[in-house]
């Protein structure tokens, strides 16, 4: 049986293979600032903060006794599951909570008490001394004003400068955060910026008045890994320029490992572990923290293992249970845990405070009546391979074959008389194959054509260029009953289960719907629904409940059950775990692995999280601007990525290991994905390619004039690059 992993302790030698390849544009920060800041007085002090909201069921105790401090130039990371109180505590610091909220405690900045200040007084502090970078920049930016106008307004509110001076400052800020052609883009509107550029514009606005503190609330959650790496680098650059302290709120433990100096883990509205990043990651003493670290799929792992799911869900903040709120989910809870809530204190032998009655019993290696943190969670074994999975790949039957698939959309102009002015090349000639019992992952940045490829396959189209062959049948020749029968064997699980499940129907009816459509008898349906709920680990007695009565992870299990109702052969998974907390995500990924082996399923798995892909996929296809640029077995592509785009993607994936993150080299891509309506000539990646800059003039000319095709690098490993060369980046 495998056990959950925590990162290797500091000082452990790291095996790293280096080869000649693209020179990284930048590197991650090297050493934490904790030693340098020792003795420096705190800039922000939050003490015993409590926040509650009224509700019909009673007061919602969103924050319960949060205390932390941040010194100048320091980065504090706050992590935890959804609903743990991370964002509410930051909104309290900024004075942005609704009037109905009840607050008590203390929030001091430079010794000045902020709690109790009215909105007029806080308005002088917000944007000047304390700035905020919100999770969704499109919602935070006003759509009817240009980016420059909004930055200028923020400057003039807090500084006595004229509009011309403020505009010059706005252009400087946009240039500082990496917005191309800032003199022109300063007059652009938010909808004219990509997601990454909007987030960079938000950072420019945040640092406009040289704030002392920057609060970043999930600033990289909705971004691709390449854009995430750019945004984190911009935040670090902004900190270097302003000298600000940063409070980084996120659920991504990899981001915190490489960016923060200290980390505070929150659960049920209060801190449960708090200390230097290295100390918390390498020597966690709270079972919740240990579970979070064990539940993360890692892109740097060669050996496949089952993930550590944290069973259950966080408690209701209206009716908290007696004792430790984590006791119902904790693998080592004892009677005292269910009776008394543990205080946040430093146990004997530890160097940081923990809220756990048994933290003093946790010690690496265990022994002498001590518990080894690596073994406290029961980790399920990997499912045994079925007969199909034991066969060599070339002896298995293909369930999906895509050959030269093209999907172009006309670009029209004109209000009354439409005329074609261009073509959007969403999918521009891709070929792939999925065999029985195999998982193929389709990865790439937003806008690369992944979703369009899925829609073309699922729609069983008849008019596109290229062919889609499913279970040996050409989709172009299918009509009526044949198309309906084929759909029974081809099912999908969507990204957002709440949007894909009918909120007006109980889950029993939702699961029965596809069975009725395909003519199952009532008795057979009534027997099948409980089977499906048991299959995905849910209680069959809950079939009369509605989707909103389940947690996010449970709703995704219902979606999986619905997809499996007709016993399909191929399941398309469109970002199935991206909306879930990591602890819930682990259970869903383990379930998908188990169902694949038990039912002989094949998966087409679309994701932007390469750590998840590394865990679940047998083969991987990397897409860029409508084309597949690298294709091969997962272990080969991750171990020796050969296309510069794949290398940049993998180098941008954060690792939940502080030591590794500090020495890793990033290959930062410049700019954003080009428009598929204006595909560059020759190699479509050359405008962002770090390797292109190292080539001589003749080699560069080949990239400009000749479109590279997929060619073999090794058995079952191809790449579309004239100068493909393996480079270890993980």
C-alpha positions in Angstrom: 0.0 0.0 0.0 1.3 3.4 -0.9 1.5 6.3 1.6 0.9 10.0 1.3 4.0 12.0 0.6 5.3 15.2 2.0 8.2 17.0 0.4 11.8 15.9 1.2 13.4 17.8 4.1 15.6 20.8 3.4 19.1 19.8 2.5 18.1 16.6 0.8 20.0 16.4 -2.5 17.7 16.8 -5.4 18.2 14.7 -8.5 18.1 17.0 -11.5 19.1 16.2 -15.0 20.1 19.1 -17.1 20.6 19.2 -20.9 21.3 21.9 -23.4 18.1 23.7 -24.3 16.3 27.0 -24.2 17.7 29.6 -21.8 15.1 30.4 -19.2 13.8 34.0 -19.4 13.8 34.2 -15.6 14.2 32.2 -12.4 12.1 31.8 -9.3 13.1 33.6 -6.1 15.9 31.8 -4.3 15.8 32.2 -0.5 13.0 33.2 1.9 13.2 36.6 3.5 12.5 35.3 7.0 16.1 35.6 8.2 16.6 39.0 6.7 13.4 40.4 8.4 14.1 38.9 11.8 13.5 41.7 14.4 11.6 44.0 12.0 8.4 45.2 13.5 5.2 44.0 11.8 3.5 46.2 9.2 0.1 44.6 9.6 -1.1 42.9 12.7 -4.4 41.0 12.9 -5.4 39.8 16.4 -8.2 37.5 17.4 -10.4 38.6 14.5 -14.0 37.3 14.5 -16.5 37.8 11.7 -20.1 36.6 11.6 -23.0 37.1 9.3 -26.7 36.9 10.1 -28.8 34.2 8.4 -32.2 32.5 8.9 -30.6 29.5 10.4 -28.5 31.6 12.9 -25.2 33.5 12.8 -22.7 32.2 10.3 -19.3 32.3 12.1 -17.1 32.8 9.0 -13.9 33.8 10.9 -13.2 32.6 14.4 -10.1 34.0 16.1 -7.7 34.7 13.2 -4.3 36.2 14.2 -1.3 36.9 12.0 1.3 39.5 11.3 3.2 40.6 8.2 6.5 42.5 8.0 7.6 44.8 5.2 8.8 42.8 2.2 7.4 39.6 3.5 4.9 37.2 1.8 2.3 35.5 3.9 0.4 32.7 2.2 -3.1 31.8 3.5 -4.4 28.4 2.3 -7.5 26.2 2.9 -10.6 24.8 1.4 -13.5 26.9 0.1 -15.4 28.3 3.0 -12.5 28.3 5.4 -12.7 32.0 5.9 -9.6 33.1 3.8 -11.3 35.8 1.7 -13.6 37.0 4.5 -10.6 37.8 6.7 -8.9 39.8 3.9 -12.1 41.7 3.2 -12.3 42.6 6.9 -8.8 44.1 6.7 -9.9 46.3 3.8 -13.2 47.2 5.4 -15.2 45.8 2.5 -17.6 43.6 4.4 -21.3 44.4 4.3 -22.8 46.4 7.1 -24.7 43.3 8.4 -21.4 41.7 9.2 -20.4 41.6 12.9 -16.7 42.1 13.6 -14.5 42.0 16.7 -10.8 41.8 17.4 -8.0 44.0 16.2 -6.5 45.0 12.8 -3.5 47.3 13.1 -1.4 48.8 10.4 1.8 50.6 11.4 0.3 50.6 14.9 -3.0 52.3 13.8 -6.2 50.5 14.6 -8.3 50.0 11.5 -11.3 48.2 12.9 -14.0 50.7 13.7 -12.9 53.3 11.1 -15.8 54.6 8.9 -15.9 54.2 5.2 -14.5 57.7 4.5 -11.5 57.1 6.7 -10.9 53.6 5.1 -11.1 55.1 1.6 -8.0 57.1 2.4 -6.2 53.9 3.2 -7.6 51.5 0.5 -5.6 51.9 -2.7 -2.9 53.9 -1.0 -1.5 52.0 2.0 -3.4 48.7 1.4 -4.1 47.5 -2.2 -6.1 44.5 -3.4 -5.7 42.2 -6.4 -9.0 40.4 -6.9 -9.6 36.9 -8.2 -11.7 37.9 -11.2 -10.3 41.1 -12.9 -13.1 41.3 -15.4 -15.6 41.7 -12.5 -13.3 44.1 -10.6 -12.6 46.4 -13.5 -15.4 48.8 -14.8 -16.3 47.7 -18.3 -17.3 51.2 -19.6 -14.0 52.9 -18.7 -10.6 52.3 -20.3 -7.9 50.7 -18.3 -5.9 53.9 -18.3 -8.8 55.9 -17.0 -9.3 53.6 -14.1 -5.6 53.7 -13.1 -5.5 57.5 -13.5 -8.5 57.8 -11.2 -6.8 55.6 -8.6 -3.7 57.8 -8.7 -5.5 61.2 -8.6 -7.7 60.1 -5.6 -4.6 59.6 -3.4 -2.1 62.0 -5.0 -2.2 65.7 -5.9 -1.2 65.4 -9.5 -2.7 66.6 -12.8 -4.2 64.2 -15.3 -1.2 64.3 -17.7 1.2 63.3 -15.0 -1.2 60.6 -13.8 -1.5 59.3 -17.4 2.3 59.2 -17.8 2.5 57.2 -14.5 -0.3 54.8 -15.8 1.8 54.1 -18.9 4.9 53.4 -16.8 2.9 51.0 -14.6 1.5 49.1 -17.6 5.0 48.8 -19.0 6.3 47.6 -15.6 3.8 44.8 -15.5 4.6 43.7 -19.0 1.6 45.0 -21.1 2.9 45.2 -24.7 2.7 48.7 -26.4 1.5 50.5 -23.2 1.2 53.8 -25.0 -1.6 52.3 -27.1 -3.1 49.8 -24.7 -3.6 52.4 -22.0 -6.7 53.5 -23.9 -8.1 50.0 -24.3 -11.1 48.7 -22.4 -11.1 45.6 -20.1 -12.8 43.4 -22.7 -10.0 44.1 -25.2 -7.5 42.5 -22.8 -6.9 38.8 -22.4 -7.3 37.2 -18.9 -3.6 37.4 -18.1 -3.4 41.0 -19.3 -6.4 42.0 -17.2 -4.8 40.5 -14.1 -1.6 42.4 -14.9 -3.5 45.6 -15.3 -5.1 44.9 -11.9 -1.6 44.6 -10.4 -0.6 47.9 -12.1 -3.6 49.6 -10.5 -2.8 48.0 -7.1 0.8 49.3 -7.0 0.0 52.7 -8.5 0.4 54.5 -5.1 3.3 52.4 -3.8 1.2 50.6 -1.2 2.7 49.2 2.0 0.5 46.0 1.8 -0.8 44.1 -1.2 -3.6 41.6 -0.6 -3.9 39.1 -3.5 -7.1 37.0 -3.4 -6.7 33.9 -5.6 -5.0 36.1 -8.3 -4.0 33.1 -10.5 -7.0 30.7 -10.1 -8.6 31.1 -13.5 -5.3 31.4 -15.5 -3.3 29.0 -17.5 0.0 27.9 -16.0 2.0 29.9 -18.4 0.0 33.1 -17.6 0.1 32.2 -13.9 3.9 32.1 -14.0 3.9 35.6 -15.6 1.5 37.0 -13.1 3.5 35.7 -10.1 6.7 37.1 -11.6 4.9 40.5 -12.0 3.7 40.4 -8.4 7.3 39.7 -7.2 8.5 42.5 -9.4 5.9 44.8 -8.0 6.9 43.9 -4.5 10.6 44.6 -5.3 9.6 48.0 -6.7 7.3 49.0 -3.9 8.8 47.1 -1.0 5.3 46.0 0.0 4.2 43.1 2.2 2.0 40.6 0.4 -0.8 38.5 1.8 -1.4 35.8 -0.8 -4.7 33.9 -0.5 -4.9 30.7 -2.6 -5.8 27.0 -2.6 -2.7 26.1 -4.7 -0.1 24.8 -2.3 2.5 24.8 -5.2 2.1 28.6 -5.6 2.7 29.2 -1.9 5.7 26.9 -1.8 7.6 29.0 -4.3 6.3 32.4 -3.5 5.6 32.8 0.2 7.9 33.1 3.3 5.3 31.9 5.8 2.0 30.0 5.4 -1.1 29.9 7.5 -3.5 27.0 7.0 -7.1 27.7 7.8 -10.0 25.3 8.5 -13.6 26.1 9.6 -12.8 29.9 10.1 -9.6 29.7 12.1 -5.9 29.0 11.7 -4.9 25.4 12.4 -1.2 25.6 11.5 1.1 28.6 11.0 4.8 28.9 10.4 7.6 29.3 7.9 6.9 27.6 4.6 9.7 25.1 4.9 8.7 24.1 8.5 5.0 23.6 7.6 5.6 21.8 4.3 8.4 19.5 5.5 7.3 18.9 9.1 3.5 19.4 9.2 1.9 18.6 12.6 -1.8 19.1 11.8 -3.6 16.1 10.2 -5.5 18.5 7.9 -2.2 20.0 6.5 -0.8 16.5 6.1 -3.9 15.5 4.2 -3.8 18.5 1.9 -0.1 17.8 1.0 -0.9 14.1 0.4 -3.9 14.9 -1.8 -2.0 16.9 -4.4 -1.0 15.1 -7.6 2.6 16.1 -8.4 4.1 16.7 -11.8 7.6 15.6 -10.6 6.6 12.1 -9.6 7.6 9.2 -11.8 6.0 6.5 -9.7 2.2 6.4 -9.9 0.3 6.3 -6.6 -3.2 6.7 -5.3 -3.9 10.1 -3.9 -4.8 10.8 -0.2 -8.5 11.8 -0.1 -9.7 13.7 3.0 -13.1 12.0 3.5 -16.1 14.1 4.3 -16.8 17.8 4.0 -16.1 20.9 6.1 -18.7 21.5 8.8 -21.5 24.1 8.6 -20.4 27.4 10.0 -23.8 27.9 11.4 -23.8 24.8 13.6 -20.2 23.9 14.4 -19.8 20.6 16.1 -18.5 20.3 19.6 -14.7 19.9 19.9 -12.3 20.1 17.0 -14.2 21.0 13.7 -11.9 18.6 11.8 -12.5 15.6 14.1 -15.2 14.0 11.9 -12.6 13.9 9.0 -9.5 13.2 11.0 -7.9 9.7 10.8 -6.4 10.0 14.3 -9.2 11.7 16.3 -9.7 10.5 19.8 -12.4 11.3 22.4 -10.9 14.6 23.6 -11.0 15.8 20.0 -14.8 15.5 20.0 -15.2 17.3 23.3 -12.7 20.2 23.3 -11.5 22.4 20.5 -7.7 22.6 20.6 -6.0 26.0 20.9 -3.4 27.1 18.4 -0.2 26.5 20.3 3.4 25.2 19.8 3.7 21.6 20.8 6.9 20.1 22.4 9.5 19.5 19.8 7.9 21.7 17.2 8.9 25.1 15.9 5.5 26.5 14.9 2.0 26.6 16.4 -0.6 23.9 15.6 -4.2 23.4 16.6 -4.3 19.7 17.3 -4.5 17.7 20.6 -2.2 15.0 19.2 0.4 17.1 17.4 3.0 16.2 20.0 2.6 12.5 18.9 3.4 13.2 15.3 7.1 12.7 14.4 8.8 11.8 11.1 9.4 8.0 11.1 7.1 7.4 14.2 8.3 4.9 16.8 8.3 5.1 20.6 4.5 5.5 20.7 4.7 8.2 18.1 2.8 8.5 14.8 4.5 8.9 11.4 2.6 11.7 9.6 3.2 9.8 6.3 1.1 6.9 7.4 -1.8 8.4 9.4 -4.1 8.5 6.3 -5.3 5.2 4.9 -4.4 5.4 1.2 -6.2 3.0 -1.2 -4.0 0.9 -3.4 -3.9 1.5 -7.1 -6.6 -0.5 -8.9 -5.4 -3.7 -10.5 -4.9 -3.6 -14.2 -7.7 -5.4 -16.2 -7.1 -7.8 -19.1 -7.2 -5.0 -21.7 -4.7 -2.8 -19.8 -2.3 -5.7 -19.6 -2.2 -6.1 -23.4 0.4 -4.2 -25.4 -1.0 -1.0 -26.9 -0.7 -2.2 -30.6 -2.8 -5.2 -29.8 -5.8 -3.2 -28.5 -8.7 -2.0 -30.6 -9.0 1.8 -31.3 -12.1 3.3 -29.7 -11.5 6.8 -31.2 -9.5 7.9 -34.3 -9.3 11.5 -35.4 -7.5 12.1 -38.7 -6.8 15.6 -40.1 -9.7 17.2 -38.2 -10.3 20.8 -39.3 -12.9 23.3 -37.9 -12.7 26.8 -39.2 -15.3 29.5 -38.4 -16.0 32.4 -40.8 -15.2 35.9 -39.5 -18.0 38.1 -40.6 -18.4 41.9 -40.7 -21.3 44.2 -41.3 -24.7 44.8 -39.5 -27.1 44.2 -42.5 -25.0 42.7 -45.3 -22.6 40.3 -43.8 -19.3 39.7 -45.6 -16.5 37.3 -44.8 -13.3 39.1 -43.8 -11.3 36.2 -42.4 -11.3 32.8 -40.9 -10.9 31.7 -37.3 -8.8 28.5 -37.4 -10.0 26.9 -34.2 -8.9 23.4 -35.1 -6.4 23.3 -37.9 -5.7 19.6 -38.8 -5.2 17.4 -35.8 -4.9 13.6 -35.6 -5.1 11.4 -32.5 -6.0 7.9 -31.4 -7.4 6.4 -28.2 -7.1 2.6 -27.7 -9.2 0.5 -25.3 -8.5 1.0 -21.6 -6.4 4.1 -22.3 -6.5 7.7 -21.1 -5.4 10.4 -23.5 -5.1 13.9 -22.1 -5.5 16.9 -24.3 -3.7 19.9 -22.8 -2.9 23.5 -23.8 -3.7 27.1 -23.0 -7.2 28.5 -23.2 -8.0 29.3 -26.8 -5.8 26.5 -28.2 -8.8 24.5 -29.6 -9.3 21.8 -26.9 -13.0 22.5 -26.4 -13.7 22.8 -30.1 -12.1 19.5 -30.7 -14.3 17.9 -28.0 -17.4 19.5 -29.5 -16.5 18.2 -33.0 -16.1 14.7 -31.6 -19.2 14.7 -29.5 -21.4 16.3 -32.2 -20.6 13.4 -34.6 -20.3 16.0 -37.4 -20.7 15.3 -41.1 -19.3 18.4 -42.9 -15.9 19.1 -41.4 -12.6 18.3 -43.1 -11.0 15.2 -41.8 -12.6 12.1 -40.2 -13.8 11.1 -36.8 -14.0 7.3 -36.4 -15.7 6.0 -33.2 -15.6 2.3 -32.4 -14.7 1.6 -36.0 -17.6 3.7 -37.5 -17.1 6.8 -39.5 -19.2 9.5 -38.0 -19.9 11.1 -41.4 -21.9 8.1 -42.5 -24.2 7.8 -39.5 -27.8 8.8 -39.4 -30.8 8.5 -37.2 -30.8 5.3 -35.0 -27.1 4.6 -35.7 -26.1 8.1 -34.4 -28.3 7.6 -31.3 -26.9 4.1 -30.6 -23.3 5.5 -30.9 -24.0 8.2 -28.4 -24.9 5.5 -25.8 -21.2 4.4 -26.0 -19.9 8.0 -25.9 -20.6 10.0 -22.8 -19.2 13.3 -21.2 -18.6 14.7 -17.8 -18.6 18.5 -17.7 -16.4 20.9 -15.7 -19.2 22.4 -13.6 -21.6 19.7 -12.2 -24.1 22.3 -10.9 -24.5 23.7 -14.3 -24.9 20.3 -16.0 -27.3 18.8 -13.5 -31.0 20.0 -13.6 -31.6 21.7 -10.2 -35.3 21.0 -10.4 -34.9 17.2 -10.6 -33.9 14.8 -7.8 -30.7 12.9 -8.6 -32.7 9.6 -9.0 -34.6 11.2 -11.9 -31.4 12.7 -13.3 -29.7 9.3 -13.4 -32.9 7.6 -14.9 -33.2 10.1 -17.7 -30.7 8.6 -20.2 -32.0 5.1 -19.4 -35.6 6.2 -20.3 -34.3 7.9 -23.5 -32.8 4.5 -24.6 -36.0 2.6 -23.8 -35.1 0.8 -20.6 -38.1 -0.7 -18.7 -39.2 0.8 -15.4 -38.2 -2.1 -13.2 -34.7 -2.2 -14.8 -34.3 1.5 -14.2 -35.3 1.3 -10.6 -32.6 -1.4 -10.0 -30.0 0.5 -12.0 -30.2 3.9 -10.2 -29.1 2.5 -6.7 -26.3 0.6 -8.5 -25.0 3.8 -10.0 -25.0 5.7 -6.7 -23.1 2.8 -5.0 -20.7 2.7 -7.9 -19.5 6.3 -7.3 -19.5 6.0 -3.5 -22.8 7.7 -2.7 -25.7 6.5 -0.5 -28.6 5.0 -2.6 -31.1 6.3 0.0 -30.3 9.8 -1.2 -31.7 9.4 -4.6 -34.7 11.7 -3.8 -32.4 14.6 -2.9 -31.8 17.5 -5.2 -28.3 18.5 -6.6 -28.0 21.6 -4.3 -28.2 19.3 -1.3 -24.8 17.8 -2.1 -21.3 19.1 -1.9 -19.2 20.0 -5.0 -17.3 16.7 -5.0 -20.6 14.7 -4.5 -22.2 16.5 -7.4 -19.3 15.6 -9.7 -19.7 12.0 -8.6 -23.4 12.2 -9.6 -22.3 13.6 -13.0 -19.9 10.6 -13.4 -22.7 8.2 -12.4 -25.0 9.7 -15.1 -22.2 9.4 -17.7 -21.8 5.7 -16.8 -25.5 4.9 -16.7 -25.6 3.3 -20.2 -22.2 1.5 -19.7 -20.3 3.5 -22.3 -16.9 2.5 -23.7 -15.5 6.0 -24.1 -16.0 8.9 -21.6 -15.0 12.5 -22.4 -13.9 14.4 -19.2 -13.9 18.1 -19.7 -11.9 19.7 -16.8 -13.8 17.3 -14.3 -11.9 18.4 -11.2 -10.8 22.0 -11.8 -13.7 23.4 -9.8 -12.9 21.2 -6.7 -10.7 21.7 -3.7 -7.6 19.5 -3.7 -8.9 17.3 -0.9 -12.1 16.5 -2.8 -10.3 16.3 -6.1 -8.1 13.5 -4.8 -11.2 11.3 -4.2 -12.7 12.0 -7.6 -9.4 11.1 -9.4 -9.1 7.9 -7.4 -12.7 7.1 -8.4 -11.9 7.7 -12.1 -8.9 5.4 -11.9 -10.9 2.7 -10.2 -13.8 2.9 -12.6 -11.5 2.7 -15.6 -10.0 -0.5 -14.5 -13.2 -2.1 -13.2 -15.3 -1.2 -16.3 -12.6 -1.3 -19.0 -13.3 2.4 -19.9 -11.3 4.7 -22.1 -11.0 8.4 -21.3 -10.4 11.5 -23.4 -9.3 13.9 -20.6 -9.2 17.6 -21.2 -7.4 19.7 -18.5 -5.1 22.6 -17.9 -3.7 21.2 -14.7 -0.6 19.2 -15.8 -0.2 17.7 -12.3 -3.6 16.1 -12.6 -2.7 15.0 -16.2 0.6 13.5 -14.9 -1.4 11.4 -12.4 -4.2 10.1 -14.6 -3.1 10.0 -18.3 -1.4 7.2 -20.2 -0.7 9.4 -23.2 -0.7 13.2 -23.7 -1.4 15.5 -26.7 -0.2 19.1 -26.3 -2.2 21.6 -28.4 -1.2 25.0 -29.5 -3.3 27.3 -31.7 -5.4 24.6 -33.3 -2.6 22.0 -33.8 -1.0 19.2 -31.8 2.6 20.1 -31.2 3.7 17.1 -29.1 2.2 13.7 -28.6 3.4 10.6 -26.8 3.3 8.5 -23.7 2.8 10.5 -20.6 6.0 9.4 -18.9 8.1 10.2 -22.0 6.6 13.6 -22.5 6.9 14.6 -18.9 10.4 13.2 -18.5 11.8 14.5 -21.8 9.6 17.3 -23.3 11.0 18.2 -26.7 8.8 21.0 -28.0 9.7 24.4 -26.6 6.0 25.0 -25.8 5.7 21.8 -23.8 8.9 22.7 -21.9 7.4 26.1 -21.0 4.1 24.5 -19.9 5.9 22.0 -17.6 8.4 24.5 -16.2 5.5 26.8 -15.2 3.7 24.1 -13.1 4.4 24.9 -9.4 5.6 22.1 -7.1 4.4 21.8 -3.5 8.0 21.7 -2.4 9.7 24.9 -1.3 13.3 23.8 -1.8 12.7 22.6 -5.4 10.7 25.7 -6.2 13.5 28.0 -5.2 16.1 26.3 -7.5 13.8 25.6 -10.5 14.3 27.6 -13.6 11.2 29.0 -15.3 10.8 29.3 -19.1 8.5 32.3 -19.2 6.6 32.8 -22.5 6.3 36.4 -23.6 2.9 37.7 -24.5 -0.4 35.8 -24.9 -1.7 33.2 -27.3 -2.1 34.8 -30.7 -5.6 35.0 -32.2 -6.6 31.9 -34.3 -7.9 34.4 -36.8 -4.4 35.6 -37.4 -2.1 32.6 -37.2 1.6 33.4 -37.7 3.3 32.1 -40.9 5.6 29.1 -40.7 5.8 27.8 -37.1 2.8 29.2 -35.3 4.7 29.3 -32.0 7.8 31.2 -33.1 6.6 34.6 -31.9 6.7 33.3 -28.3 9.3 30.6 -28.6 12.4 31.0 -26.4 14.4 28.7 -28.6 13.7 30.8 -31.7 15.7 33.6 -30.2 18.8 31.4 -29.9 18.8 30.3 -33.6 21.0 31.8 -36.3 19.4 33.8 -39.2 19.1 30.8 -41.5 17.4 28.7 -38.9 15.1 31.5 -37.9 14.1 31.9 -41.6 13.1 28.2 -41.7 10.8 28.8 -38.7 9.3 31.8 -40.5 8.6 30.2 -43.8 8.1 26.4 -43.1 5.3 25.0 -41.0 6.7 22.1 -38.9 4.8 18.8 -39.0 4.8 16.2 -36.3 7.8 13.9 -36.7 9.1 11.0 -34.6 11.6 11.6 -31.9 11.4 8.1 -30.3 8.9 5.3 -30.5 5.4 6.7 -29.9 6.8 10.2 -29.2 6.4 13.0 -31.8 6.8 16.8 -31.9 6.1 19.5 -34.4 9.3 21.5 -34.1 12.2 21.9 -36.6 14.7 21.9 -33.8 13.0 19.7 -31.2 15.4 18.7 -28.4 14.7 17.0 -25.0 15.1 19.2 -21.9 14.4 18.2 -18.3 12.4 21.0 -16.7 10.6 19.2 -13.8 
